[in-house]
């Protein structure tokens, strides 16, 4: 059978018979197994299918080999990662380093601090007592004006006319009064010589008294007209800072002497020197202040120190001159007020400031950096390091800032090692490597 197939495949009419190698013939013979002579006539198609099948077999072989190599690589990587992770875990980890120090102990007095607001000692709304047309404004908005300075003028002509009328009436009344005097004298002389009656004397005496009353009435009218004329010029009642003018020149303004009718607000004026400082004390602070004030029994108990919102030192001084007589039941606070000198007119009503009162003698006080105190809702914590290097948090009660440091009222001892740097690495219960440092009191940050 194979010899027949070979003859049919190598017919003289096929040009590629001589170009086929022995190996290719052998593979061709193997591929023709199971074919008969008639099927061999269609050999070119059969050969093509055989070549395709061979290529697919080689592709499957290469794909399997690549898959095996990739699997081996992944296995090697996984093994290397496990080995390196085991080596890292086996190596000892270094403890985080933190800076610790004992609390600074310093002799400090006890103080109470409050937030308050400045207010004017004198404050007035400038309103006219007479009505008329505003004819002049004699200040610049926001200027410092002194007592007696002219601020506004109102058209005085209607009041000048009224004053002139009253003056003319005074002359007329004075003339009648002067006439009544000799008439009374003549009536009295006639009565003495029995040429007159007592009724005539009484009549002339009544005329004299009526003339005197007319003179007094006209004089009162003159003073009234003069009062209105004088109040056409509105002056500063005291020295202070004036606000903006609320009415322009040419407006008709309403005035009233007794404020029985609406009046026109022209401007506001507030005094500046001295100036009030108002603040509120809680009930507990008020009790502490009251006990210390009774103990000192002197003027030193009323001294206060103030600092503005952008100041770090309490360099301003004042005197506590008023404490209210009752606590506010709704807020549980009591109102207090201090008077502060303001010769430079720097302080302005409405500004906020901090005030503190000395309420106790100097006692040993613990101080730590403010950054070492951690807020915990309504409480405060300080991280400490025990003898074995374990981080232990402690709840503390804090005070004000003194010398750039936070006052610790309770919760710490002078021997505690407080973490002052490296707090993010200090986890409660964990081990740390402490490095000691000394806390320093920065006196430049504030007064002792």
C-alpha positions as CSV (number, residue, x, y, z in Angstrom):
1,X,0.0,0.0,0.0
2,X,2.8,2.5,0.9
3,X,4.6,1.9,-2.4
4,X,1.5,2.6,-4.4
5,X,0.9,5.8,-2.5
6,X,4.4,6.9,-3.0
7,X,4.1,6.3,-6.8
8,X,0.9,8.3,-6.9
9,X,2.4,11.1,-5.0
10,X,5.6,11.2,-7.1
11,X,4.0,11.3,-10.5
12,X,6.1,12.9,-13.3
13,X,3.6,15.7,-13.6
14,X,4.3,17.1,-10.1
15,X,7.2,19.5,-10.1
16,X,7.9,19.5,-6.4
17,X,8.6,15.7,-6.2
18,X,12.3,16.1,-6.3
19,X,12.4,18.9,-3.8
20,X,10.9,16.9,-1.0
21,X,13.4,15.5,1.5
22,X,13.5,12.1,2.9
23,X,12.3,13.2,6.3
24,X,9.4,15.0,4.7
25,X,8.5,11.9,2.7
26,X,8.6,9.8,5.9
27,X,6.3,12.1,7.7
28,X,4.1,12.2,4.7
29,X,3.9,8.5,4.6
30,X,3.0,8.4,8.3
31,X,0.3,11.0,7.8
32,X,-1.2,8.8,4.9
33,X,-1.9,5.9,7.2
34,X,-5.5,4.8,6.8
35,X,-5.8,6.4,3.3
36,X,-6.4,4.3,0.2
37,X,-5.2,4.9,-3.3
38,X,-8.2,7.0,-4.4
39,X,-7.9,9.2,-1.4
40,X,-4.2,9.8,-2.2
41,X,-5.3,11.7,-5.3
42,X,-6.4,14.5,-3.0
43,X,-3.0,14.6,-1.2
44,X,-2.3,18.4,-1.3
45,X,-5.3,19.1,1.0
46,X,-4.5,16.3,3.3
47,X,-0.9,17.5,3.6
48,X,-2.1,21.1,4.5
49,X,-4.4,19.7,7.2
50,X,-1.5,17.7,8.6
51,X,0.8,20.7,8.7
52,X,-1.9,22.7,10.6
53,X,-2.3,19.9,13.1
54,X,1.4,19.9,13.7
55,X,1.6,23.6,14.3
56,X,-1.3,23.4,16.8
57,X,0.5,20.6,18.6
58,X,3.7,22.7,18.8
59,X,1.7,25.7,20.1
60,X,0.1,23.6,22.8
61,X,3.6,22.4,23.8
62,X,5.0,25.9,24.0
63,X,1.9,27.1,26.0
64,X,2.3,24.3,28.5
65,X,6.0,25.0,28.9
66,X,5.4,28.8,29.5
67,X,2.7,28.0,32.0
68,X,5.0,25.7,33.9
69,X,7.8,28.3,33.9
70,X,5.4,31.1,35.2
71,X,4.1,28.8,37.9
72,X,7.6,28.0,39.0
73,X,8.5,31.8,39.1
74,X,5.4,32.6,41.2
75,X,6.2,29.8,43.6
76,X,9.8,31.1,43.9
77,X,8.6,34.7,44.6
78,X,6.1,33.5,47.2
79,X,8.8,31.5,48.9
80,X,11.2,34.4,48.8
81,X,8.6,36.8,50.3
82,X,7.8,34.3,53.1
83,X,11.5,34.0,53.8
84,X,12.1,37.8,53.9
85,X,9.0,38.4,56.1
86,X,10.1,35.7,58.5
87,X,13.5,37.4,58.6
88,X,12.0,40.8,59.3
89,X,9.7,39.4,62.1
90,X,12.6,37.6,63.6
91,X,14.7,40.9,63.8
92,X,14.0,42.9,67.0
93,X,12.1,46.2,66.5
94,X,13.6,49.4,67.9
95,X,11.5,51.2,70.6
96,X,10.1,54.7,69.7
97,X,12.0,57.5,71.3
98,X,10.2,60.2,73.3
99,X,11.5,63.2,75.4
100,X,10.4,63.2,79.0
101,X,10.9,65.6,81.9
102,X,9.7,66.1,85.5
103,X,7.1,68.9,86.0
104,X,8.7,72.2,86.7
105,X,8.0,73.3,90.3
106,X,7.7,77.1,90.9
107,X,6.3,79.4,93.6
108,X,3.2,81.1,92.0
109,X,0.2,82.9,93.3
110,X,-3.3,81.8,92.6
111,X,-5.2,83.8,90.0
112,X,-8.6,83.9,88.4
113,X,-9.0,84.7,84.8
114,X,-12.1,86.1,83.0
115,X,-13.1,87.4,79.6
116,X,-14.8,90.7,79.5
117,X,-15.6,93.8,77.4
118,X,-14.9,97.5,77.6
119,X,-17.7,100.0,77.9
120,X,-17.9,103.8,78.2
121,X,-18.2,105.5,81.5
122,X,-20.3,108.3,79.9
123,X,-22.4,107.7,76.8
124,X,-24.9,110.2,75.3
125,X,-27.2,110.5,72.3
126,X,-27.0,114.0,70.9
127,X,-30.5,115.3,70.2
128,X,-31.7,118.8,69.7
129,X,-33.9,120.6,72.3
130,X,-35.2,122.9,69.7
131,X,-36.5,122.2,66.2
132,X,-35.4,123.8,63.0
133,X,-33.2,123.5,59.9
134,X,-29.8,122.0,60.5
135,X,-27.3,124.6,59.1
136,X,-23.9,123.2,60.2
137,X,-21.9,120.2,61.2
138,X,-18.6,121.2,62.8
139,X,-16.7,117.9,63.3
140,X,-15.4,114.9,61.4
141,X,-16.9,111.5,62.0
142,X,-14.9,109.6,64.6
143,X,-13.0,112.6,65.9
144,X,-12.0,113.1,69.5
145,X,-14.0,116.1,70.7
146,X,-13.5,118.1,73.9
147,X,-16.1,119.4,76.3
148,X,-17.7,122.6,74.9
149,X,-16.7,122.0,71.3
150,X,-19.3,123.1,68.8
151,X,-20.9,120.1,67.0
152,X,-24.1,121.2,65.3
153,X,-25.9,124.5,64.6
154,X,-29.6,125.0,63.9
155,X,-31.0,128.0,62.0
156,X,-31.4,130.6,64.9
157,X,-33.4,133.2,63.1
158,X,-36.9,132.2,64.4
159,X,-35.6,132.3,67.9
160,X,-33.8,135.6,67.4
161,X,-37.2,137.0,66.3
162,X,-38.9,135.7,69.4
163,X,-36.2,137.1,71.6
164,X,-36.6,140.5,70.0
165,X,-40.4,140.4,70.6
166,X,-39.9,139.5,74.2
167,X,-37.4,142.4,74.6
168,X,-39.9,144.8,73.2
169,X,-42.6,143.6,75.5
170,X,-40.2,144.1,78.4
171,X,-39.8,147.8,77.5
172,X,-43.6,148.2,77.3
173,X,-44.1,146.6,80.6
174,X,-41.3,148.6,82.2
175,X,-43.0,151.8,80.9
176,X,-46.3,150.9,82.5
177,X,-44.5,150.0,85.7
178,X,-42.8,153.4,85.8
179,X,-46.1,155.2,85.2
180,X,-47.9,153.3,87.9
181,X,-45.4,154.6,90.5
182,X,-46.3,158.4,90.4
183,X,-50.0,157.6,89.9
184,X,-49.9,155.8,93.2
185,X,-48.0,158.6,94.9
186,X,-50.6,161.2,93.6
187,X,-53.5,159.1,94.8
188,X,-51.9,158.9,98.3
189,X,-51.3,162.7,98.4
190,X,-54.9,163.4,97.4
191,X,-56.1,161.0,100.1
192,X,-54.1,162.8,102.7
193,X,-55.5,166.2,101.9
194,X,-59.0,164.7,101.7
195,X,-59.3,165.4,98.0
196,X,-59.1,161.7,97.1
197,X,-60.6,158.5,98.2
198,X,-59.1,155.3,99.6
199,X,-60.5,153.4,96.7
200,X,-58.4,155.4,94.3
201,X,-55.3,154.6,96.3
202,X,-56.0,150.9,96.3
203,X,-56.7,151.0,92.5
204,X,-53.3,152.7,91.9
205,X,-51.5,150.3,94.1
206,X,-53.0,147.4,92.2
207,X,-51.9,148.9,88.9
208,X,-48.4,149.2,90.2
209,X,-48.3,145.6,91.2
210,X,-49.8,144.4,87.9
211,X,-47.1,146.4,86.1
212,X,-44.5,144.8,88.2
213,X,-45.9,141.3,87.4
214,X,-45.9,142.1,83.7
215,X,-42.3,143.1,83.8
216,X,-41.4,139.8,85.6
217,X,-43.4,137.8,83.0
218,X,-41.7,139.4,80.1
219,X,-38.3,138.8,81.6
220,X,-39.2,135.1,81.9
221,X,-40.2,135.2,78.2
222,X,-36.8,136.7,77.4
223,X,-35.0,134.0,79.3
224,X,-37.1,131.4,77.5
225,X,-36.3,132.8,74.1
226,X,-32.7,133.1,75.0
227,X,-32.6,129.4,76.1
228,X,-34.0,128.4,72.7
229,X,-31.5,130.6,70.9
230,X,-28.6,129.2,72.9
231,X,-29.6,125.6,72.1
232,X,-29.4,126.3,68.4
233,X,-25.7,125.6,69.0
234,X,-25.2,122.0,70.2
235,X,-21.9,121.4,72.0
236,X,-20.0,118.4,73.4
237,X,-21.1,117.8,77.0
238,X,-17.8,116.0,77.8
239,X,-14.6,114.9,76.2
240,X,-14.8,111.7,74.1
241,X,-15.0,110.2,70.7
242,X,-18.0,111.1,68.5
243,X,-19.6,108.8,66.0
244,X,-20.9,109.5,62.5
245,X,-23.4,112.2,61.9
246,X,-26.9,110.8,61.3
247,X,-28.5,113.9,59.8
248,X,-27.1,116.0,56.9
249,X,-27.1,119.8,56.6
250,X,-30.5,121.1,55.3
251,X,-32.7,118.6,57.1
252,X,-35.5,119.8,59.3
253,X,-35.0,118.2,62.7
254,X,-37.4,117.9,65.6
255,X,-36.5,118.9,69.1
256,X,-38.0,118.8,72.6
257,X,-37.0,120.1,75.9
258,X,-38.7,117.5,78.0
259,X,-38.6,114.5,75.5
260,X,-42.4,114.5,75.4
261,X,-42.4,114.2,71.7
262,X,-40.1,112.4,69.2
263,X,-36.8,114.0,68.6
264,X,-34.1,113.6,65.9
265,X,-31.0,111.7,66.8
266,X,-28.0,113.6,65.5
267,X,-24.9,111.6,66.7
268,X,-23.6,109.6,69.7
269,X,-20.7,110.5,71.9
270,X,-18.8,108.2,74.3
271,X,-16.1,109.0,76.9
272,X,-12.7,107.2,76.8
273,X,-10.7,108.1,79.8
274,X,-11.3,106.4,82.2
275,X,-13.1,103.4,80.7
276,X,-15.1,100.6,82.3
277,X,-14.3,96.9,81.9
278,X,-17.3,94.6,82.5
279,X,-17.0,90.8,83.1
280,X,-18.9,88.0,84.8
281,X,-17.7,85.6,87.5
282,X,-19.1,82.2,88.2
283,X,-20.4,81.3,91.6
284,X,-17.4,79.3,92.5
285,X,-15.0,81.9,91.4
286,X,-17.0,84.6,93.2
287,X,-16.7,82.6,96.4
288,X,-12.9,82.2,96.0
289,X,-12.6,85.9,95.3
290,X,-14.8,86.9,98.3
291,X,-12.8,84.8,100.7
292,X,-9.5,86.2,99.5
293,X,-10.9,89.7,99.6
294,X,-12.0,89.3,103.2
295,X,-8.6,87.8,104.1
296,X,-6.6,90.6,102.6
297,X,-9.0,93.4,103.8
298,X,-7.2,96.0,101.8
299,X,-7.1,97.8,98.5
300,X,-4.7,95.2,97.0
301,X,-7.7,92.8,96.7
302,X,-9.3,95.2,94.2
303,X,-6.4,95.4,91.7
304,X,-6.8,93.7,88.4
305,X,-4.5,93.1,85.4
306,X,-5.7,93.2,81.8
307,X,-4.4,92.1,78.4
308,X,-6.0,92.7,75.0
309,X,-6.8,89.9,72.6
310,X,-3.5,90.3,70.7
311,X,-1.3,90.8,73.8
312,X,0.5,88.1,75.8
313,X,1.5,90.2,78.8
314,X,-0.9,91.6,81.3
315,X,0.6,95.1,81.4
316,X,-2.6,97.2,81.9
317,X,-3.8,97.9,85.4
318,X,-7.2,98.7,86.7
319,X,-9.3,98.8,89.9
320,X,-12.2,96.6,90.7
321,X,-14.8,99.1,91.9
322,X,-18.1,97.3,91.5
323,X,-19.6,93.8,92.2
324,X,-23.3,93.3,91.7
325,X,-25.5,92.6,94.7
326,X,-27.1,89.5,93.3
327,X,-26.2,86.5,91.1
328,X,-28.1,85.9,87.9
329,X,-30.3,82.9,88.5
330,X,-30.4,81.9,84.8
331,X,-26.6,81.9,84.2
332,X,-25.3,81.4,87.8
333,X,-22.9,84.4,87.4
334,X,-22.4,87.7,89.0
335,X,-21.5,90.9,87.2
336,X,-18.4,92.8,88.1
337,X,-16.8,96.0,86.8
338,X,-13.3,97.5,86.9
339,X,-12.2,101.0,86.0
340,X,-9.2,101.2,83.7
341,X,-7.1,104.4,83.0
342,X,-7.0,105.2,79.3
343,X,-4.8,108.4,79.0
344,X,-3.7,107.5,75.4
345,X,-7.4,107.0,74.4
346,X,-6.3,103.6,72.9
347,X,-8.9,101.4,74.4
348,X,-12.3,101.6,72.8
349,X,-15.8,100.6,74.1
350,X,-16.8,97.2,72.8
351,X,-13.3,95.7,72.7
352,X,-12.7,92.3,74.3
353,X,-9.9,91.7,76.8
354,X,-8.7,89.2,79.4
355,X,-8.6,90.1,83.1
356,X,-7.1,88.3,86.0
357,X,-7.3,88.7,89.7
358,X,-4.8,87.6,92.3
359,X,-6.7,85.5,94.9
360,X,-4.1,83.7,96.9
361,X,-0.6,83.7,98.3
362,X,2.3,82.1,96.4
363,X,2.4,78.3,96.7
364,X,4.5,75.5,94.9
365,X,2.9,74.9,91.5
366,X,3.5,72.2,88.9
367,X,4.1,73.4,85.3
368,X,4.3,71.5,82.0
369,X,4.4,72.6,78.4
370,X,1.0,73.3,77.1
371,X,1.6,70.9,74.1
372,X,2.0,68.0,76.6
373,X,-1.6,68.4,77.8
374,X,-4.1,66.4,75.6
375,X,-7.8,67.3,75.6
376,X,-10.1,64.4,76.1
377,X,-13.7,65.7,75.7
378,X,-14.3,67.7,78.9
379,X,-11.1,66.3,80.5
380,X,-7.4,66.7,80.0
381,X,-4.7,64.0,79.9
382,X,-0.9,64.0,80.3
383,X,1.2,61.1,79.0
384,X,3.8,59.8,81.5
385,X,6.5,57.0,81.4
386,X,6.8,54.6,84.2
387,X,10.1,53.1,85.5
388,X,9.9,50.1,83.0
389,X,9.3,52.4,80.0
390,X,5.6,51.9,79.8
391,X,3.4,54.8,78.7
392,X,0.7,55.6,81.3
393,X,-1.9,58.4,80.7
394,X,-2.9,60.5,83.8
395,X,-6.0,62.7,84.1
396,X,-5.1,66.2,85.3
397,X,-6.8,69.5,86.2
398,X,-5.3,72.4,84.4
399,X,-5.0,76.1,85.2
400,X,-3.9,79.2,83.2
401,X,-0.7,79.7,81.2
402,X,2.2,81.0,83.3
403,X,5.5,81.7,81.7
404,X,4.6,79.9,78.6
405,X,3.7,76.7,80.6
406,X,0.4,75.2,81.6
407,X,-0.4,75.2,85.4
408,X,-1.3,71.7,86.6
409,X,-3.6,72.0,89.7
410,X,-3.9,68.3,90.3
411,X,-3.3,64.8,88.9
412,X,0.6,64.9,88.7
413,X,3.4,64.5,91.2
414,X,6.8,66.3,91.1
415,X,8.5,62.9,90.3
416,X,6.3,61.9,87.3
417,X,8.1,61.6,84.0
418,X,5.9,63.6,81.6
419,X,6.3,63.1,77.8
420,X,6.9,66.6,76.4
421,X,8.0,65.5,72.8
422,X,7.2,62.5,70.7
423,X,3.6,62.2,71.9
424,X,2.4,60.7,68.6
425,X,4.6,57.7,69.2
426,X,3.4,57.2,72.8
427,X,0.5,54.7,72.8
428,X,-0.9,54.0,76.2
429,X,0.5,50.7,77.5
430,X,3.3,50.5,74.9
431,X,7.0,50.6,75.5
432,X,9.1,53.6,74.7
433,X,12.7,54.7,75.0
434,X,12.7,57.9,77.1
435,X,15.2,60.7,76.8
436,X,15.3,63.2,79.7
437,X,15.2,67.0,79.2
438,X,14.5,69.9,81.5
439,X,11.5,72.2,81.3
440,X,12.4,75.9,81.4
441,X,10.2,78.8,82.5
442,X,10.0,81.5,79.9
443,X,9.5,84.7,81.9
444,X,9.2,86.7,78.7
445,X,5.9,85.1,77.9
446,X,4.1,86.8,80.8
447,X,4.3,88.2,84.2
448,X,4.8,86.0,87.2
